[in-house]
């Protein structure tokens, strides 16, 4: 599994960051090209998106820590 952030994934895939749809294009492209079992693109305050072969991308939003 690899875990690039959005900027690293953009640079590696040569797909500009324009929103969630571009993140999904980056992830699918990198997963296919690198032939890895899983890829997680971290997106800072926007959470992360998980990619696995033959699965739809799964977006995980961040949760507020509340009181910290």
C-alpha positions, 0 to 999 in steps of 0.5 A, a space after each residue: 500500500 502507498 499513501 501519497 498526499 494529494 499534491 504527490 498523487 497529482 505530480 505522479 499521475 500528471 493530473 491537476 487537482 481540481 476537486 474530488 473527481 480529479 482525486 479519483 482519477 489520480 488514484 485509479 491511474 496510480 493504482 493501475 500503473 503501480 499494480 499495488 493492492 491498495 492506495 490511500 490518497 490523504 487529503 488533509 482536512 478533507 480526509 482521505 480516499 481509499 482505492 483497491 483493485 476492482 472496488 469503487 473508491 471509498 472516501 473517508 471524511 475527517 471527524 472533529 476532535 471537539 474540545 481539543 
